[in-house]
Amino acid sequence: APQVNDLLVNKNRVSFVVEDLTSIISQVLCSFDGDLWFPVIPEDRINDSRRERFNFQIKPENGQRLIFIKVMP
């Protein structure tokens, strides 16, 4: 199964690495507080390997938020 590693949230910036030992990562989606899912594009702009790094900015919010990450090999 794919793994999410090195998850870091620093103010409005979210970064993480997705790895799968057997399959290419085809799509990664994120949801905040269980709301709508949106696609996340890897740093190299294309899902074409078994290890992808993601880094994106979110809108500032007051209080804590729960981040869901869905990976599809």
mmCIF file of the N, C-alpha and C atoms, coordinates in Angstrom:
data_MODEL
# 
_entry.id   MODEL 
# 
loop_
_atom_site.group_PDB 
_atom_site.id 
_atom_site.type_symbol 
_atom_site.label_atom_id 
_atom_site.label_alt_id 
_atom_site.label_comp_id 
_atom_site.label_asym_id 
_atom_site.label_entity_id 
_atom_site.label_seq_id 
_atom_site.pdbx_PDB_ins_code 
_atom_site.Cartn_x 
_atom_site.Cartn_y 
_atom_site.Cartn_z 
_atom_site.occupancy 
_atom_site.B_iso_or_equiv 
_atom_site.pdbx_formal_charge 
_atom_site.auth_seq_id 
_atom_site.auth_comp_id 
_atom_site.auth_asym_id 
_atom_site.auth_atom_id 
_atom_site.pdbx_PDB_model_num 
ATOM 1   N N  . ALA A 1 1  ? 0.839   -1.193 0.000   1.00 0.00 ? 1  ALA A N  1 
ATOM 2   C CA . ALA A 1 1  ? 0.000   0.000  0.000   1.00 0.00 ? 1  ALA A CA 1 
ATOM 3   C C  . ALA A 1 1  ? 0.876   1.246  0.000   1.00 0.00 ? 1  ALA A C  1 
ATOM 4   N N  . PRO A 1 2  ? 0.422   2.328  -0.638  1.00 0.00 ? 2  PRO A N  1 
ATOM 5   C CA . PRO A 1 2  ? 1.186   3.574  -0.624  1.00 0.00 ? 2  PRO A CA 1 
ATOM 6   C C  . PRO A 1 2  ? 1.321   4.118  0.795   1.00 0.00 ? 2  PRO A C  1 
ATOM 7   N N  . GLN A 1 3  ? 2.428   4.818  1.040   1.00 0.00 ? 3  GLN A N  1 
ATOM 8   C CA . GLN A 1 3  ? 2.672   5.420  2.346   1.00 0.00 ? 3  GLN A CA 1 
ATOM 9   C C  . GLN A 1 3  ? 2.895   6.911  2.195   1.00 0.00 ? 3  GLN A C  1 
ATOM 10  N N  . VAL A 1 4  ? 2.376   7.682  3.149   1.00 0.00 ? 4  VAL A N  1 
ATOM 11  C CA . VAL A 1 4  ? 2.626   9.113  3.231   1.00 0.00 ? 4  VAL A CA 1 
ATOM 12  C C  . VAL A 1 4  ? 3.679   9.310  4.309   1.00 0.00 ? 4  VAL A C  1 
ATOM 13  N N  . ASN A 1 5  ? 4.799   9.933  3.930   1.00 0.00 ? 5  ASN A N  1 
ATOM 14  C CA . ASN A 1 5  ? 5.914   10.136 4.856   1.00 0.00 ? 5  ASN A CA 1 
ATOM 15  C C  . ASN A 1 5  ? 6.291   11.611 4.906   1.00 0.00 ? 5  ASN A C  1 
ATOM 16  N N  . ASP A 1 6  ? 7.020   11.965 5.942   1.00 0.00 ? 6  ASP A N  1 
ATOM 17  C CA . ASP A 1 6  ? 7.592   13.308 6.092   1.00 0.00 ? 6  ASP A CA 1 
ATOM 18  C C  . ASP A 1 6  ? 6.547   14.411 5.991   1.00 0.00 ? 6  ASP A C  1 
ATOM 19  N N  . LEU A 1 7  ? 5.372   14.180 6.558   1.00 0.00 ? 7  LEU A N  1 
ATOM 20  C CA . LEU A 1 7  ? 4.318   15.195 6.546   1.00 0.00 ? 7  LEU A CA 1 
ATOM 21  C C  . LEU A 1 7  ? 4.728   16.357 7.444   1.00 0.00 ? 7  LEU A C  1 
ATOM 22  N N  . LEU A 1 8  ? 4.695   17.564 6.880   1.00 0.00 ? 8  LEU A N  1 
ATOM 23  C CA . LEU A 1 8  ? 5.067   18.762 7.614   1.00 0.00 ? 8  LEU A CA 1 
ATOM 24  C C  . LEU A 1 8  ? 4.076   19.867 7.278   1.00 0.00 ? 8  LEU A C  1 
ATOM 25  N N  . VAL A 1 9  ? 3.518   20.476 8.315   1.00 0.00 ? 9  VAL A N  1 
ATOM 26  C CA . VAL A 1 9  ? 2.640   21.635 8.133   1.00 0.00 ? 9  VAL A CA 1 
ATOM 27  C C  . VAL A 1 9  ? 3.305   22.794 8.853   1.00 0.00 ? 9  VAL A C  1 
ATOM 28  N N  . ASN A 1 10 ? 3.656   23.822 8.098   1.00 0.00 ? 10 ASN A N  1 
ATOM 29  C CA . ASN A 1 10 ? 4.338   24.987 8.645   1.00 0.00 ? 10 ASN A CA 1 
ATOM 30  C C  . ASN A 1 10 ? 3.553   26.224 8.228   1.00 0.00 ? 10 ASN A C  1 
ATOM 31  N N  . LYS A 1 11 ? 2.782   26.760 9.154   1.00 0.00 ? 11 LYS A N  1 
ATOM 32  C CA . LYS A 1 11 ? 1.883   27.890 8.887   1.00 0.00 ? 11 LYS A CA 1 
ATOM 33  C C  . LYS A 1 11 ? 0.917   27.517 7.777   1.00 0.00 ? 11 LYS A C  1 
ATOM 34  N N  . ASN A 1 12 ? 1.072   28.072 6.580   1.00 0.00 ? 12 ASN A N  1 
ATOM 35  C CA . ASN A 1 12 ? 0.135   27.805 5.486   1.00 0.00 ? 12 ASN A CA 1 
ATOM 36  C C  . ASN A 1 12 ? 0.717   26.877 4.435   1.00 0.00 ? 12 ASN A C  1 
ATOM 37  N N  . ARG A 1 13 ? 1.817   26.225 4.737   1.00 0.00 ? 13 ARG A N  1 
ATOM 38  C CA . ARG A 1 13 ? 2.492   25.353 3.770   1.00 0.00 ? 13 ARG A CA 1 
ATOM 39  C C  . ARG A 1 13 ? 2.391   23.903 4.244   1.00 0.00 ? 13 ARG A C  1 
ATOM 40  N N  . VAL A 1 14 ? 1.995   22.999 3.333   1.00 0.00 ? 14 VAL A N  1 
ATOM 41  C CA . VAL A 1 14 ? 1.896   21.561 3.609   1.00 0.00 ? 14 VAL A CA 1 
ATOM 42  C C  . VAL A 1 14 ? 2.858   20.850 2.668   1.00 0.00 ? 14 VAL A C  1 
ATOM 43  N N  . SER A 1 15 ? 3.674   19.951 3.211   1.00 0.00 ? 15 SER A N  1 
ATOM 44  C CA . SER A 1 15 ? 4.563   19.161 2.359   1.00 0.00 ? 15 SER A CA 1 
ATOM 45  C C  . SER A 1 15 ? 4.601   17.724 2.867   1.00 0.00 ? 15 SER A C  1 
ATOM 46  N N  . PHE A 1 16 ? 4.786   16.792 1.934   1.00 0.00 ? 16 PHE A N  1 
ATOM 47  C CA . PHE A 1 16 ? 4.868   15.383 2.279   1.00 0.00 ? 16 PHE A CA 1 
ATOM 48  C C  . PHE A 1 16 ? 5.419   14.605 1.095   1.00 0.00 ? 16 PHE A C  1 
ATOM 49  N N  . VAL A 1 17 ? 5.801   13.361 1.357   1.00 0.00 ? 17 VAL A N  1 
ATOM 50  C CA . VAL A 1 17 ? 6.299   12.454 0.327   1.00 0.00 ? 17 VAL A CA 1 
ATOM 51  C C  . VAL A 1 17 ? 5.374   11.242 0.299   1.00 0.00 ? 17 VAL A C  1 
ATOM 52  N N  . VAL A 1 18 ? 5.037   10.788 -0.906  1.00 0.00 ? 18 VAL A N  1 
ATOM 53  C CA . VAL A 1 18 ? 4.233   9.576  -1.075  1.00 0.00 ? 18 VAL A CA 1 
ATOM 54  C C  . VAL A 1 18 ? 5.108   8.534  -1.757  1.00 0.00 ? 18 VAL A C  1 
ATOM 55  N N  . GLU A 1 19 ? 5.106   7.317  -1.191  1.00 0.00 ? 19 GLU A N  1 
ATOM 56  C CA . GLU A 1 19 ? 5.902   6.220  -1.758  1.00 0.00 ? 19 GLU A CA 1 
ATOM 57  C C  . GLU A 1 19 ? 5.064   4.961  -1.871  1.00 0.00 ? 19 GLU A C  1 
ATOM 58  N N  . ASP A 1 20 ? 5.294   4.232  -2.957  1.00 0.00 ? 20 ASP A N  1 
ATOM 59  C CA . ASP A 1 20 ? 4.684   2.923  -3.143  1.00 0.00 ? 20 ASP A CA 1 
ATOM 60  C C  . ASP A 1 20 ? 5.767   2.011  -3.720  1.00 0.00 ? 20 ASP A C  1 
ATOM 61  N N  . LEU A 1 21 ? 5.996   0.886  -3.100  1.00 0.00 ? 21 LEU A N  1 
ATOM 62  C CA . LEU A 1 21 ? 7.084   -0.001 -3.523  1.00 0.00 ? 21 LEU A CA 1 
ATOM 63  C C  . LEU A 1 21 ? 6.787   -0.757 -4.813  1.00 0.00 ? 21 LEU A C  1 
ATOM 64  N N  . THR A 1 22 ? 5.516   -0.850 -5.200  1.00 0.00 ? 22 THR A N  1 
ATOM 65  C CA . THR A 1 22 ? 5.173   -1.672 -6.361  1.00 0.00 ? 22 THR A CA 1 
ATOM 66  C C  . THR A 1 22 ? 4.494   -0.931 -7.514  1.00 0.00 ? 22 THR A C  1 
ATOM 67  N N  . SER A 1 23 ? 3.913   0.236  -7.260  1.00 0.00 ? 23 SER A N  1 
ATOM 68  C CA . SER A 1 23 ? 3.138   0.920  -8.301  1.00 0.00 ? 23 SER A CA 1 
ATOM 69  C C  . SER A 1 23 ? 3.519   2.389  -8.415  1.00 0.00 ? 23 SER A C  1 
ATOM 70  N N  . ILE A 1 24 ? 3.273   2.935  -9.582  1.00 0.00 ? 24 ILE A N  1 
ATOM 71  C CA . ILE A 1 24 ? 3.444   4.368  -9.802  1.00 0.00 ? 24 ILE A CA 1 
ATOM 72  C C  . ILE A 1 24 ? 2.289   5.102  -9.131  1.00 0.00 ? 24 ILE A C  1 
ATOM 73  N N  . ILE A 1 25 ? 2.584   6.228  -8.503  1.00 0.00 ? 25 ILE A N  1 
ATOM 74  C CA . ILE A 1 25 ? 1.551   7.047  -7.876  1.00 0.00 ? 25 ILE A CA 1 
ATOM 75  C C  . ILE A 1 25 ? 0.773   7.740  -8.999  1.00 0.00 ? 25 ILE A C  1 
ATOM 76  N N  . SER A 1 26 ? -0.519  7.463  -9.088  1.00 0.00 ? 26 SER A N  1 
ATOM 77  C CA . SER A 1 26 ? -1.299  8.041  -10.187 1.00 0.00 ? 26 SER A CA 1 
ATOM 78  C C  . SER A 1 26 ? -2.042  9.302  -9.773  1.00 0.00 ? 26 SER A C  1 
ATOM 79  N N  . GLN A 1 27 ? -2.465  9.381  -8.508  1.00 0.00 ? 27 GLN A N  1 
ATOM 80  C CA . GLN A 1 27 ? -3.207  10.562 -8.078  1.00 0.00 ? 27 GLN A CA 1 
ATOM 81  C C  . GLN A 1 27 ? -3.156  10.689 -6.563  1.00 0.00 ? 27 GLN A C  1 
ATOM 82  N N  . VAL A 1 28 ? -3.077  11.934 -6.099  1.00 0.00 ? 28 VAL A N  1 
ATOM 83  C CA . VAL A 1 28 ? -3.137  12.233 -4.669  1.00 0.00 ? 28 VAL A CA 1 
ATOM 84  C C  . VAL A 1 28 ? -4.187  13.316 -4.480  1.00 0.00 ? 28 VAL A C  1 
ATOM 85  N N  . LEU A 1 29 ? -5.055  13.092 -3.514  1.00 0.00 ? 29 LEU A N  1 
ATOM 86  C CA . LEU A 1 29 ? -6.123  14.044 -3.197  1.00 0.00 ? 29 LEU A CA 1 
ATOM 87  C C  . LEU A 1 29 ? -6.015  14.455 -1.738  1.00 0.00 ? 29 LEU A C  1 
ATOM 88  N N  . CYS A 1 30 ? -6.420  15.693 -1.425  1.00 0.00 ? 30 CYS A N  1 
ATOM 89  C CA . CYS A 1 30 ? -6.449  16.170 -0.039  1.00 0.00 ? 30 CYS A CA 1 
ATOM 90  C C  . CYS A 1 30 ? -7.825  16.734 0.269   1.00 0.00 ? 30 CYS A C  1 
ATOM 91  N N  . SER A 1 31 ? -8.194  16.608 1.532   1.00 0.00 ? 31 SER A N  1 
ATOM 92  C CA . SER A 1 31 ? -9.435  17.178 2.027   1.00 0.00 ? 31 SER A CA 1 
ATOM 93  C C  . SER A 1 31 ? -9.140  17.824 3.373   1.00 0.00 ? 31 SER A C  1 
ATOM 94  N N  . PHE A 1 32 ? -9.757  18.959 3.619   1.00 0.00 ? 32 PHE A N  1 
ATOM 95  C CA . PHE A 1 32 ? -9.603  19.632 4.900   1.00 0.00 ? 32 PHE A CA 1 
ATOM 96  C C  . PHE A 1 32 ? -10.893 19.524 5.681   1.00 0.00 ? 32 PHE A C  1 
ATOM 97  N N  . ASP A 1 33 ? -10.794 18.995 6.881   1.00 0.00 ? 33 ASP A N  1 
ATOM 98  C CA . ASP A 1 33 ? -11.938 18.821 7.774   1.00 0.00 ? 33 ASP A CA 1 
ATOM 99  C C  . ASP A 1 33 ? -13.026 17.937 7.163   1.00 0.00 ? 33 ASP A C  1 
ATOM 100 N N  . GLY A 1 34 ? -12.627 16.996 6.284   1.00 0.00 ? 34 GLY A N  1 
ATOM 101 C CA . GLY A 1 34 ? -13.595 16.068 5.701   1.00 0.00 ? 34 GLY A CA 1 
ATOM 102 C C  . GLY A 1 34 ? -14.499 16.702 4.660   1.00 0.00 ? 34 GLY A C  1 
ATOM 103 N N  . ASP A 1 35 ? -14.120 17.867 4.150   1.00 0.00 ? 35 ASP A N  1 
ATOM 104 C CA . ASP A 1 35 ? -14.916 18.566 3.139   1.00 0.00 ? 35 ASP A CA 1 
ATOM 105 C C  . ASP A 1 35 ? -14.562 18.020 1.751   1.00 0.00 ? 35 ASP A C  1 
ATOM 106 N N  . LEU A 1 36 ? -14.668 18.818 0.738   1.00 0.00 ? 36 LEU A N  1 
ATOM 107 C CA . LEU A 1 36 ? -14.408 18.398 -0.638  1.00 0.00 ? 36 LEU A CA 1 
ATOM 108 C C  . LEU A 1 36 ? -12.966 17.943 -0.829  1.00 0.00 ? 36 LEU A C  1 
ATOM 109 N N  . TRP A 1 37 ? -12.762 16.983 -1.738  1.00 0.00 ? 37 TRP A N  1 
ATOM 110 C CA . TRP A 1 37 ? -11.430 16.500 -2.103  1.00 0.00 ? 37 TRP A CA 1 
ATOM 111 C C  . TRP A 1 37 ? -10.911 17.320 -3.265  1.00 0.00 ? 37 TRP A C  1 
ATOM 112 N N  . PHE A 1 38 ? -9.621  17.653 -3.245  1.00 0.00 ? 38 PHE A N  1 
ATOM 113 C CA . PHE A 1 38 ? -9.027  18.338 -4.383  1.00 0.00 ? 38 PHE A CA 1 
ATOM 114 C C  . PHE A 1 38 ? -7.707  17.670 -4.733  1.00 0.00 ? 38 PHE A C  1 
ATOM 115 N N  . PRO A 1 39 ? -7.344  17.661 -6.032  1.00 0.00 ? 39 PRO A N  1 
ATOM 116 C CA . PRO A 1 39 ? -6.096  17.009 -6.452  1.00 0.00 ? 39 PRO A CA 1 
ATOM 117 C C  . PRO A 1 39 ? -4.880  17.833 -6.032  1.00 0.00 ? 39 PRO A C  1 
ATOM 118 N N  . VAL A 1 40 ? -3.805  17.122 -5.724  1.00 0.00 ? 40 VAL A N  1 
ATOM 119 C CA . VAL A 1 40 ? -2.538  17.753 -5.375  1.00 0.00 ? 40 VAL A CA 1 
ATOM 120 C C  . VAL A 1 40 ? -1.519  17.344 -6.434  1.00 0.00 ? 40 VAL A C  1 
ATOM 121 N N  . ILE A 1 41 ? -0.823  18.319 -6.974  1.00 0.00 ? 41 ILE A N  1 
ATOM 122 C CA . ILE A 1 41 ? 0.148   18.076 -8.041  1.00 0.00 ? 41 ILE A CA 1 
ATOM 123 C C  . ILE A 1 41 ? 1.538   17.964 -7.419  1.00 0.00 ? 41 ILE A C  1 
ATOM 124 N N  . PRO A 1 42 ? 2.327   16.957 -7.819  1.00 0.00 ? 42 PRO A N  1 
ATOM 125 C CA . PRO A 1 42 ? 3.665   16.806 -7.242  1.00 0.00 ? 42 PRO A CA 1 
ATOM 126 C C  . PRO A 1 42 ? 4.595   17.953 -7.653  1.00 0.00 ? 42 PRO A C  1 
ATOM 127 N N  . GLU A 1 43 ? 5.691   18.090 -6.928  1.00 0.00 ? 43 GLU A N  1 
ATOM 128 C CA . GLU A 1 43 ? 6.636   19.171 -7.192  1.00 0.00 ? 43 GLU A CA 1 
ATOM 129 C C  . GLU A 1 43 ? 7.166   19.152 -8.622  1.00 0.00 ? 43 GLU A C  1 
ATOM 130 N N  . ASP A 1 44 ? 7.364   17.956 -9.194  1.00 0.00 ? 44 ASP A N  1 
ATOM 131 C CA . ASP A 1 44 ? 7.882   17.879 -10.570 1.00 0.00 ? 44 ASP A CA 1 
ATOM 132 C C  . ASP A 1 44 ? 6.772   17.973 -11.623 1.00 0.00 ? 44 ASP A C  1 
ATOM 133 N N  . ARG A 1 45 ? 5.540   18.232 -11.171 1.00 0.00 ? 45 ARG A N  1 
ATOM 134 C CA . ARG A 1 45 ? 4.372   18.499 -12.011 1.00 0.00 ? 45 ARG A CA 1 
ATOM 135 C C  . ARG A 1 45 ? 3.772   17.295 -12.732 1.00 0.00 ? 45 ARG A C  1 
ATOM 136 N N  . ILE A 1 46 ? 4.284   16.065 -12.477 1.00 0.00 ? 46 ILE A N  1 
ATOM 137 C CA . ILE A 1 46 ? 3.705   14.891 -13.128 1.00 0.00 ? 46 ILE A CA 1 
ATOM 138 C C  . ILE A 1 46 ? 3.830   13.670 -12.221 1.00 0.00 ? 46 ILE A C  1 
ATOM 139 N N  . ASN A 1 47 ? 2.749   12.905 -12.123 1.00 0.00 ? 47 ASN A N  1 
ATOM 140 C CA . ASN A 1 47 ? 2.754   11.651 -11.359 1.00 0.00 ? 47 ASN A CA 1 
ATOM 141 C C  . ASN A 1 47 ? 3.296   10.557 -12.266 1.00 0.00 ? 47 ASN A C  1 
ATOM 142 N N  . ASP A 1 48 ? 4.576   10.232 -12.103 1.00 0.00 ? 48 ASP A N  1 
ATOM 143 C CA . ASP A 1 48 ? 5.175   9.247  -13.011 1.00 0.00 ? 48 ASP A CA 1 
ATOM 144 C C  . ASP A 1 48 ? 6.194   8.334  -12.330 1.00 0.00 ? 48 ASP A C  1 
ATOM 145 N N  . SER A 1 49 ? 6.172   8.278  -11.008 1.00 0.00 ? 49 SER A N  1 
ATOM 146 C CA . SER A 1 49 ? 7.134   7.414  -10.322 1.00 0.00 ? 49 SER A CA 1 
ATOM 147 C C  . SER A 1 49 ? 6.519   6.833  -9.054  1.00 0.00 ? 49 SER A C  1 
ATOM 148 N N  . ARG A 1 50 ? 7.281   5.969  -8.413  1.00 0.00 ? 50 ARG A N  1 
ATOM 149 C CA . ARG A 1 50 ? 6.815   5.328  -7.179  1.00 0.00 ? 50 ARG A CA 1 
ATOM 150 C C  . ARG A 1 50 ? 7.075   6.194  -5.950  1.00 0.00 ? 50 ARG A C  1 
ATOM 151 N N  . ARG A 1 51 ? 7.786   7.302  -6.140  1.00 0.00 ? 51 ARG A N  1 
ATOM 152 C CA . ARG A 1 51 ? 8.050   8.245  -5.048  1.00 0.00 ? 51 ARG A CA 1 
ATOM 153 C C  . ARG A 1 51 ? 7.834   9.653  -5.577  1.00 0.00 ? 51 ARG A C  1 
ATOM 154 N N  . GLU A 1 52 ? 6.918   10.375 -4.943  1.00 0.00 ? 52 GLU A N  1 
ATOM 155 C CA . GLU A 1 52 ? 6.613   11.746 -5.360  1.00 0.00 ? 52 GLU A CA 1 
ATOM 156 C C  . GLU A 1 52 ? 6.607   12.655 -4.128  1.00 0.00 ? 52 GLU A C  1 
ATOM 157 N N  . ARG A 1 53 ? 7.110   13.862 -4.320  1.00 0.00 ? 53 ARG A N  1 
ATOM 158 C CA . ARG A 1 53 ? 7.129   14.874 -3.254  1.00 0.00 ? 53 ARG A CA 1 
ATOM 159 C C  . ARG A 1 53 ? 6.062   15.927 -3.581  1.00 0.00 ? 53 ARG A C  1 
ATOM 160 N N  . PHE A 1 54 ? 5.289   16.298 -2.557  1.00 0.00 ? 54 PHE A N  1 
ATOM 161 C CA . PHE A 1 54 ? 4.215   17.270 -2.711  1.00 0.00 ? 54 PHE A CA 1 
ATOM 162 C C  . PHE A 1 54 ? 4.454   18.448 -1.775  1.00 0.00 ? 54 PHE A C  1 
ATOM 163 N N  . ASN A 1 55 ? 4.088   19.635 -2.256  1.00 0.00 ? 55 ASN A N  1 
ATOM 164 C CA . ASN A 1 55 ? 4.310   20.849 -1.490  1.00 0.00 ? 55 ASN A CA 1 
ATOM 165 C C  . ASN A 1 55 ? 3.296   21.871 -1.996  1.00 0.00 ? 55 ASN A C  1 
ATOM 166 N N  . PHE A 1 56 ? 2.412   22.339 -1.121  1.00 0.00 ? 56 PHE A N  1 
ATOM 167 C CA . PHE A 1 56 ? 1.410   23.305 -1.559  1.00 0.00 ? 56 PHE A CA 1 
ATOM 168 C C  . PHE A 1 56 ? 1.031   24.229 -0.411  1.00 0.00 ? 56 PHE A C  1 
ATOM 169 N N  . GLN A 1 57 ? 0.413   25.328 -0.780  1.00 0.00 ? 57 GLN A N  1 
ATOM 170 C CA . GLN A 1 57 ? 0.008   26.333 0.197   1.00 0.00 ? 57 GLN A CA 1 
ATOM 171 C C  . GLN A 1 57 ? -1.500  26.267 0.379   1.00 0.00 ? 57 GLN A C  1 
ATOM 172 N N  . ILE A 1 58 ? -1.940  26.503 1.619   1.00 0.00 ? 58 ILE A N  1 
ATOM 173 C CA . ILE A 1 58 ? -3.368  26.507 1.918   1.00 0.00 ? 58 ILE A CA 1 
ATOM 174 C C  . ILE A 1 58 ? -3.784  27.901 2.389   1.00 0.00 ? 58 ILE A C  1 
ATOM 175 N N  . LYS A 1 59 ? -5.083  28.163 2.316   1.00 0.00 ? 59 LYS A N  1 
ATOM 176 C CA . LYS A 1 59 ? -5.589  29.447 2.794   1.00 0.00 ? 59 LYS A CA 1 
ATOM 177 C C  . LYS A 1 59 ? -5.470  29.497 4.316   1.00 0.00 ? 59 LYS A C  1 
ATOM 178 N N  . PRO A 1 60 ? -5.089  30.635 4.865   1.00 0.00 ? 60 PRO A N  1 
ATOM 179 C CA . PRO A 1 60 ? -4.993  30.748 6.328   1.00 0.00 ? 60 PRO A CA 1 
ATOM 180 C C  . PRO A 1 60 ? -6.368  30.586 6.976   1.00 0.00 ? 60 PRO A C  1 
ATOM 181 N N  . GLU A 1 61 ? -6.399  29.874 8.065   1.00 0.00 ? 61 GLU A N  1 
ATOM 182 C CA . GLU A 1 61 ? -7.636  29.637 8.810   1.00 0.00 ? 61 GLU A CA 1 
ATOM 183 C C  . GLU A 1 61 ? -7.347  29.832 10.294  1.00 0.00 ? 61 GLU A C  1 
ATOM 184 N N  . ASN A 1 62 ? -8.331  30.268 11.016  1.00 0.00 ? 62 ASN A N  1 
ATOM 185 C CA . ASN A 1 62 ? -8.187  30.358 12.470  1.00 0.00 ? 62 ASN A CA 1 
ATOM 186 C C  . ASN A 1 62 ? -8.447  28.988 13.073  1.00 0.00 ? 62 ASN A C  1 
ATOM 187 N N  . GLY A 1 63 ? -7.620  28.585 14.023  1.00 0.00 ? 63 GLY A N  1 
ATOM 188 C CA . GLY A 1 63 ? -7.813  27.308 14.689  1.00 0.00 ? 63 GLY A CA 1 
ATOM 189 C C  . GLY A 1 63 ? -7.177  26.162 13.939  1.00 0.00 ? 63 GLY A C  1 
ATOM 190 N N  . GLN A 1 64 ? -7.420  24.963 14.429  1.00 0.00 ? 64 GLN A N  1 
ATOM 191 C CA . GLN A 1 64 ? -6.824  23.765 13.850  1.00 0.00 ? 64 GLN A CA 1 
ATOM 192 C C  . GLN A 1 64 ? -7.710  23.201 12.740  1.00 0.00 ? 64 GLN A C  1 
ATOM 193 N N  . ARG A 1 65 ? -7.059  22.499 11.810  1.00 0.00 ? 65 ARG A N  1 
ATOM 194 C CA . ARG A 1 65 ? -7.774  21.825 10.733  1.00 0.00 ? 65 ARG A CA 1 
ATOM 195 C C  . ARG A 1 65 ? -7.254  20.403 10.627  1.00 0.00 ? 65 ARG A C  1 
ATOM 196 N N  . LEU A 1 66 ? -8.102  19.514 10.199  1.00 0.00 ? 66 LEU A N  1 
ATOM 197 C CA . LEU A 1 66 ? -7.753  18.123 9.998   1.00 0.00 ? 66 LEU A CA 1 
ATOM 198 C C  . LEU A 1 66 ? -7.506  17.896 8.510   1.00 0.00 ? 66 LEU A C  1 
ATOM 199 N N  . ILE A 1 67 ? -6.332  17.326 8.163   1.00 0.00 ? 67 ILE A N  1 
ATOM 200 C CA . ILE A 1 67 ? -5.977  17.091 6.765   1.00 0.00 ? 67 ILE A CA 1 
ATOM 201 C C  . ILE A 1 67 ? -6.094  15.594 6.463   1.00 0.00 ? 67 ILE A C  1 
ATOM 202 N N  . PHE A 1 68 ? -6.877  15.268 5.426   1.00 0.00 ? 68 PHE A N  1 
ATOM 203 C CA . PHE A 1 68 ? -6.981  13.892 4.936   1.00 0.00 ? 68 PHE A CA 1 
ATOM 204 C C  . PHE A 1 68 ? -6.206  13.804 3.626   1.00 0.00 ? 68 PHE A C  1 
ATOM 205 N N  . ILE A 1 69 ? -5.425  12.739 3.451   1.00 0.00 ? 69 ILE A N  1 
ATOM 206 C CA . ILE A 1 69 ? -4.674  12.528 2.214   1.00 0.00 ? 69 ILE A CA 1 
ATOM 207 C C  . ILE A 1 69 ? -5.063  11.174 1.657   1.00 0.00 ? 69 ILE A C  1 
ATOM 208 N N  . LYS A 1 70 ? -5.477  11.157 0.390   1.00 0.00 ? 70 LYS A N  1 
ATOM 209 C CA . LYS A 1 70 ? -5.877  9.921  -0.287  1.00 0.00 ? 70 LYS A CA 1 
ATOM 210 C C  . LYS A 1 70 ? -4.905  9.691  -1.443  1.00 0.00 ? 70 LYS A C  1 
ATOM 211 N N  . VAL A 1 71 ? -4.305  8.494  -1.488  1.00 0.00 ? 71 VAL A N  1 
ATOM 212 C CA . VAL A 1 71 ? -3.341  8.159  -2.525  1.00 0.00 ? 71 VAL A CA 1 
ATOM 213 C C  . VAL A 1 71 ? -3.887  7.013  -3.364  1.00 0.00 ? 71 VAL A C  1 
ATOM 214 N N  . MET A 1 72 ? -3.807  7.175  -4.690  1.00 0.00 ? 72 MET A N  1 
ATOM 215 C CA . MET A 1 72 ? -4.245  6.128  -5.604  1.00 0.00 ? 72 MET A CA 1 
ATOM 216 C C  . MET A 1 72 ? -3.078  5.687  -6.485  1.00 0.00 ? 72 MET A C  1 
ATOM 217 N N  . PRO A 1 73 ? -2.682  4.417  -6.354  1.00 0.00 ? 73 PRO A N  1 
ATOM 218 C CA . PRO A 1 73 ? -1.573  3.917  -7.183  1.00 0.00 ? 73 PRO A CA 1 
ATOM 219 C C  . PRO A 1 73 ? -2.037  3.653  -8.610  1.00 0.00 ? 73 PRO A C  1 
# 
